[in-house]
Amino acid sequence: MLVVSDRDLGSSAVLNRTELGPCLRGSGATTLWCGNCGTVLTEGVDPERVCDLVFRCPCGAYNRPIVRPADERAGPGAQPPL
């Protein structure tokens, strides 16, 4: 995910990750990680359905999903941070 400044949130809805687990869980194939610390922010989501949301990690970073056309993805799901 792309880490963004709180000044760049605009009118986006912000979902906060808590100690209870990811912000969102679904039945899709994609997991999204914090671009700052690698914490799992969503599990089983469709990136195209969350592209207008911002996810706030417990580390304080605001994350916006980076959505690419399906034909550019390297298989199902996203890759974890290195």
C-alpha positions, 0 to 999 in steps of 0.5 A: 500500500502507499503511505499517505500524509493525513493532509492528503486524505481528502474526503476518503473514509478512514478505517482503523486497524485495532488489536482485534485484527485487520480492518476488513476481512472477506472471501477474496484472494488479496491481503494488503499490508501497511506500507510502513511497517508490514502489519496486515490491514485487510485479508481476503479483499478485492482491491478494486472495491477498497480503492477509495478507502484509507487504512490507518495502521496502529503504527500511525501510517495512513495507507491507500491501496495501489490498484492495478488492472487485473492483467498486470497482477502477478497471480492472485493476491498481493505480495508481502513487503520485503 
